[in-house]
Amino acid sequence: MSPFVNVALTYATIGLSAAIVAHYLMRQHVIGGFWIALVVGLVGAVLGGLLDQLLADVIERLANFNSVNVFAAGGMALLLIWALARTIHNR
């Protein structure tokens, strides 16, 4: 199989997974339902891949900044802040 097909299938899988998580697990309401969430997820996956290609050196440096993966630490911090905000908002 062509490497381009593998890349396209990877982006499609990421976009589909994001749509499933957002629509079914997180119950995010999107105009147009699951299908629009899928399109937005596919576009987001491709744009994220392009951004990764353009900023590969910056991302490489941030992924190993003083032996710390900034993306993992920042992502978890944002996730916990989001969870706290949702908990307080639902009271």
N, CA, C and O atoms as a DFTB+ gen file, in Angstrom:
364 C
 N C O
     1  1       0.847      -1.177       0.000
     2  2       0.000       0.000       0.000
     3  2       0.894       1.243       0.000
     4  3       1.967       1.250       0.604
     5  1       0.449       2.259      -0.666
     6  2       1.198       3.497      -0.791
     7  2       1.311       4.202       0.564
     8  3       0.379       4.159       1.367
     9  1       2.456       4.854       0.817
    10  2       2.583       5.610       2.080
    11  2       1.542       6.718       2.191
    12  3       1.113       7.054       3.295
    13  1       1.133       7.288       1.062
    14  2       0.127       8.336       1.098
    15  2      -1.233       7.800       1.529
    16  3      -1.989       8.497       2.205
    17  1      -1.543       6.576       1.147
    18  2      -2.796       5.951       1.563
    19  2      -2.756       5.691       3.064
    20  3      -3.754       5.886       3.759
    21  1      -1.605       5.249       3.563
    22  2      -1.467       5.018       5.007
    23  2      -1.655       6.313       5.794
    24  3      -2.312       6.321       6.835
    25  1      -1.079       7.406       5.295
    26  2      -1.226       8.698       5.969
    27  2      -2.679       9.140       5.935
    28  3      -3.212       9.600       6.945
    29  1      -3.328       9.007       4.780
    30  2      -4.737       9.399       4.652
    31  2      -5.621       8.576       5.578
    32  3      -6.526       9.116       6.215
    33  1      -5.366       7.280       5.658
    34  2      -6.152       6.425       6.551
    35  2      -5.909       6.789       8.026
    36  3      -6.825       6.708       8.845
    37  1      -4.694       7.183       8.354
    38  2      -4.396       7.593       9.728
    39  2      -5.164       8.857      10.082
    40  3      -5.772       8.936      11.149
    41  1      -5.140       9.862       9.182
    42  2      -5.892      11.092       9.430
    43  2      -7.391      10.806       9.511
    44  3      -8.083      11.384      10.350
    45  1      -7.896       9.931       8.659
    46  2      -9.319       9.586       8.687
    47  2      -9.686       8.901      10.000
    48  3     -10.747       9.166      10.565
    49  1      -8.821       8.033      10.480
    50  2      -9.076       7.348      11.752
    51  2      -9.074       8.335      12.918
    52  3      -9.907       8.240      13.819
    53  1      -8.135       9.282      12.895
    54  2      -8.079      10.285      13.963
    55  2      -9.321      11.161      13.926
    56  3      -9.911      11.436      14.971
    57  1      -9.731      11.607      12.733
    58  2     -10.933      12.434      12.606
    59  2     -12.186      11.691      13.043
    60  3     -13.033      12.257      13.733
    61  1     -12.311      10.429      12.649
    62  2     -13.462       9.615      13.047
    63  2     -13.472       9.399      14.550
    64  3     -14.523       9.489      15.184
    65  1     -12.320       9.117      15.121
    66  2     -12.240       8.919      16.569
    67  2     -12.627      10.179      17.326
    68  3     -13.344      10.112      18.325
    69  1     -12.154      11.326      16.854
    70  2     -12.506      12.590      17.505
    71  2     -14.009      12.841      17.423
    72  3     -14.612      13.297      18.394
    73  1     -14.616      12.548      16.278
    74  2     -16.060      12.743      16.123
    75  2     -16.844      11.814      17.040
    76  3     -17.830      12.232      17.648
    77  1     -16.422      10.573      17.146
    78  2     -17.110       9.614      18.015
    79  2     -16.992      10.038      19.474
    80  3     -17.976      10.007      20.214
    81  1     -15.787      10.434      19.888
    82  2     -15.593      10.856      21.277
    83  2     -16.425      12.094      21.580
    84  3     -17.103      12.151      22.605
    85  1     -16.376      13.087      20.691
    86  2     -17.103      14.332      20.939
    87  2     -18.613      14.130      20.923
    88  3     -19.324      14.679      21.765
    89  1     -19.102      13.346      19.972
    90  2     -20.551      13.230      19.802
    91  2     -21.181      12.222      20.759
    92  3     -22.220      12.497      21.359
    93  1     -20.559      11.066      20.899
    94  2     -21.183      10.004      21.692
    95  2     -20.713       9.955      23.145
    96  3     -21.522       9.708      24.040
    97  1     -19.434      10.183      23.395
    98  2     -18.945      10.069      24.755
    99  2     -19.077      11.370      25.535
   100  3     -19.507      11.364      26.688
   101  1     -18.703      12.498      24.900
   102  2     -18.773      13.789      25.587
   103  2     -20.131      14.465      25.402
   104  3     -20.417      15.477      26.042
   105  1     -20.956      13.911      24.534
   106  2     -22.301      14.440      24.261
   107  2     -22.282      15.910      23.851
   108  3     -23.130      16.694      24.278
   109  1     -21.296      16.278      23.011
   110  2     -21.216      17.641      22.500
   111  2     -22.249      17.797      21.376
   112  3     -22.283      16.996      20.442
   113  1     -23.083      18.826      21.474
   114  2     -24.105      19.057      20.475
   115  2     -23.528      19.929      19.367
   116  3     -23.088      21.053      19.611
   117  1     -23.536      19.402      18.161
   118  2     -23.012      20.102      16.995
   119  2     -24.143      20.242      15.990
   120  3     -24.930      19.316      15.790
   121  1     -24.217      21.410      15.359
   122  2     -25.225      21.597      14.308
   123  2     -24.958      20.571      13.216
   124  3     -23.843      20.494      12.700
   125  1     -25.955      19.792      12.861
   126  2     -25.784      18.754      11.855
   127  2     -25.478      17.395      12.444
   128  3     -25.427      16.406      11.713
   129  1     -25.273      17.325      13.737
   130  2     -25.074      16.051      14.411
   131  2     -23.722      15.409      14.130
   132  3     -22.708      16.084      13.952
   133  1     -23.746      14.096      14.098
   134  2     -22.510      13.325      13.970
   135  2     -21.788      13.604      12.662
   136  3     -20.559      13.679      12.651
   137  1     -22.502      13.759      11.577
   138  2     -21.865      13.904      10.265
   139  2     -21.058      15.196      10.164
   140  3     -19.964      15.193       9.599
   141  1     -21.570      16.286      10.696
   142  2     -20.810      17.533      10.689
   143  2     -19.628      17.422      11.649
   144  3     -18.546      17.937      11.366
   145  1     -19.830      16.753      12.777
   146  2     -18.711      16.526      13.702
   147  2     -17.623      15.706      13.009
   148  3     -16.435      15.947      13.223
   149  1     -18.022      14.742      12.183
   150  2     -17.046      13.936      11.447
   151  2     -16.271      14.795      10.453
   152  3     -15.048      14.683      10.366
   153  1     -16.955      15.639       9.714
   154  2     -16.282      16.511       8.741
   155  2     -15.313      17.442       9.456
   156  3     -14.173      17.609       9.022
   157  1     -15.761      18.045      10.549
   158  2     -14.895      18.950      11.309
   159  2     -13.708      18.176      11.892
   160  3     -12.588      18.687      11.914
   161  1     -13.944      16.961      12.360
   162  2     -12.849      16.135      12.875
   163  2     -11.833      15.797      11.801
   164  3     -10.630      15.818      12.063
   165  1     -12.294      15.485      10.594
   166  2     -11.380      15.192       9.486
   167  2     -10.560      16.420       9.108
   168  3      -9.349      16.330       8.907
   169  1     -11.229      17.567       9.012
   170  2     -10.517      18.802       8.681
   171  2      -9.507      19.129       9.774
   172  3      -8.377      19.517       9.476
   173  1      -9.901      18.978      11.031
   174  2      -8.996      19.244      12.144
   175  2      -7.789      18.321      12.138
   176  3      -6.676      18.760      12.429
   177  1      -7.989      17.053      11.814
   178  2      -6.877      16.104      11.769
   179  2      -5.884      16.487      10.678
   180  3      -4.673      16.444      10.894
   181  1      -6.396      16.863       9.507
   182  2      -5.514      17.250       8.405
   183  2      -4.782      18.549       8.743
   184  3      -3.577      18.652       8.517
   185  1      -5.497      19.540       9.282
   186  2      -4.848      20.800       9.652
   187  2      -3.803      20.588      10.747
   188  3      -2.743      21.214      10.728
   189  1      -4.098      19.715      11.690
   190  2      -3.118      19.394      12.733
   191  2      -1.876      18.737      12.151
   192  3      -0.758      19.023      12.580
   193  1      -2.069      17.860      11.179
   194  2      -0.928      17.229      10.518
   195  2      -0.094      18.227       9.737
   196  3       1.135      18.164       9.751
   197  1      -0.768      19.154       9.051
   198  2      -0.037      20.191       8.320
   199  2       0.727      21.095       9.271
   200  3       1.874      21.458       9.011
   201  1       0.087      21.457      10.372
   202  2       0.746      22.299      11.370
   203  2       1.959      21.585      11.950
   204  3       2.991      22.208      12.201
   205  1       1.836      20.287      12.160
   206  2       2.958      19.503      12.656
   207  2       4.114      19.524      11.665
   208  3       5.273      19.624      12.068
   209  1       3.815      19.432      10.386
   210  2       4.865      19.463       9.363
   211  2       5.552      20.824       9.310
   212  3       6.770      20.908       9.149
   213  1       4.759      21.895       9.447
   214  2       5.320      23.240       9.367
   215  2       6.132      23.610      10.608
   216  3       7.134      24.318      10.508
   217  1       5.706      23.136      11.762
   218  2       6.350      23.497      13.028
   219  2       7.067      22.315      13.667
   220  3       7.144      22.225      14.893
   221  1       7.589      21.413      12.849
   222  2       8.189      20.182      13.372
   223  2       9.329      20.467      14.342
   224  3       9.445      19.796      15.367
   225  1      10.174      21.454      14.034
   226  2      11.308      21.744      14.906
   227  2      10.846      22.306      16.254
   228  3      11.387      21.939      17.298
   229  1       9.861      23.183      16.232
   230  2       9.337      23.761      17.477
   231  2       8.672      22.678      18.315
   232  3       8.873      22.612      19.528
   233  1       7.884      21.834      17.669
   234  2       7.196      20.759      18.387
   235  2       8.204      19.774      18.979
   236  3       8.030      19.292      20.098
   237  1       9.255      19.482      18.220
   238  2      10.304      18.583      18.717
   239  2      10.955      19.149      19.976
   240  3      11.205      18.416      20.933
   241  1      11.227      20.441      19.974
   242  2      11.859      21.066      21.141
   243  2      10.908      21.097      22.344
   244  3      11.340      20.896      23.479
   245  1       9.630      21.344      22.103
   246  2       8.671      21.387      23.214
   247  2       8.375      19.998      23.766
   248  3       8.055      19.855      24.946
   249  1       8.479      18.980      22.925
   250  2       8.209      17.616      23.382
   251  2       9.312      17.117      24.314
   252  3       9.116      16.148      25.047
   253  1      10.467      17.775      24.286
   254  2      11.558      17.386      25.179
   255  2      12.215      18.647      25.720
   256  3      13.383      18.913      25.437
   257  1      11.474      19.418      26.492
   258  2      11.956      20.659      27.076
   259  2      12.377      20.376      28.504
   260  3      11.529      20.113      29.356
   261  1      13.673      20.424      28.782
   262  2      14.219      20.089      30.102
   263  2      13.740      18.712      30.569
   264  3      13.365      18.534      31.727
   265  1      13.759      17.759      29.668
   266  2      13.327      16.376      29.929
   267  2      11.846      16.279      30.293
   268  3      11.432      15.311      30.933
   269  1      11.044      17.265      29.895
   270  2       9.607      17.261      30.155
   271  2       8.874      17.382      28.840
   272  3       9.212      18.230      28.013
   273  1       7.869      16.542      28.635
   274  2       7.010      16.670      27.468
   275  2       5.964      17.726      27.784
   276  3       5.019      17.475      28.532
   277  1       6.140      18.911      27.206
   278  2       5.270      20.041      27.491
   279  2       3.841      19.749      27.044
   280  3       2.887      20.189      27.685
   281  1       3.692      19.009      25.950
   282  2       2.349      18.706      25.448
   283  2       1.579      17.812      26.411
   284  3       0.398      18.047      26.665
   285  1       2.230      16.802      26.941
   286  2       1.555      15.909      27.883
   287  2       1.202      16.643      29.171
   288  3       0.090      16.503      29.681
   289  1       2.140      17.423      29.699
   290  2       1.877      18.149      30.934
   291  2       0.817      19.223      30.726
   292  3      -0.092      19.365      31.544
   293  1       0.928      19.970      29.650
   294  2      -0.052      21.021      29.367
   295  2      -1.424      20.465      29.058
   296  3      -2.439      21.021      29.479
   297  1      -1.455      19.363      28.321
   298  2      -2.735      18.740      27.998
   299  2      -3.459      18.240      29.235
   300  3      -4.670      18.426      29.360
   301  1      -2.741      17.612      30.144
   302  2      -3.360      17.120      31.371
   303  2      -3.802      18.274      32.249
   304  3      -4.864      18.209      32.867
   305  1      -2.991      19.344      32.314
   306  2      -3.379      20.510      33.105
   307  2      -4.672      21.117      32.559
   308  3      -5.580      21.436      33.327
   309  1      -4.759      21.275      31.245
   310  2      -5.979      21.817      30.642
   311  2      -7.175      20.899      30.858
   312  3      -8.288      21.371      31.090
   313  1      -6.950      19.593      30.783
   314  2      -8.032      18.635      31.002
   315  2      -8.568      18.739      32.433
   316  3      -9.781      18.718      32.641
   317  1      -7.688      18.850      33.403
   318  2      -8.127      18.947      34.793
   319  2      -8.827      20.275      35.072
   320  3      -9.799      20.316      35.827
   321  1      -8.339      21.365      34.465
   322  2      -9.017      22.654      34.626
   323  2     -10.400      22.596      33.999
   324  3     -11.361      23.109      34.573
   325  1     -10.514      21.977      32.826
   326  2     -11.816      21.821      32.163
   327  2     -12.760      20.994      33.039
   328  3     -13.934      21.336      33.183
   329  1     -12.248      19.908      33.624
   330  2     -13.085      19.056      34.479
   331  2     -13.554      19.815      35.713
   332  3     -14.702      19.676      36.135
   333  1     -12.668      20.612      36.286
   334  2     -13.043      21.416      37.452
   335  2     -14.128      22.441      37.077
   336  3     -15.098      22.627      37.812
   337  1     -13.949      23.090      35.943
   338  2     -14.931      24.087      35.496
   339  2     -16.286      23.433      35.231
   340  3     -17.326      24.001      35.565
   341  1     -16.276      22.248      34.635
   342  2     -17.542      21.538      34.383
   343  2     -18.201      21.122      35.685
   344  3     -19.426      21.168      35.797
   345  1     -17.409      20.716      36.672
   346  2     -17.953      20.301      37.960
   347  2     -18.594      21.484      38.672
   348  3     -19.697      21.368      39.207
   349  1     -17.912      22.609      38.678
   350  2     -18.448      23.797      39.336
   351  2     -19.671      24.325      38.589
   352  3     -20.644      24.753      39.209
   353  1     -19.619      24.295      37.259
   354  2     -20.735      24.818      36.444
   355  2     -22.003      23.971      36.608
   356  3     -23.112      24.499      36.532
   357  1     -21.846      22.674      36.831
   358  2     -23.007      21.785      36.932
   359  2     -23.683      21.839      38.283
   360  3     -24.729      21.211      38.451
   361  1     -23.145      22.552      39.254
   362  2     -23.744      22.613      40.593
   363  2     -24.915      23.523      40.625
   364  3     -25.537      23.691      41.674
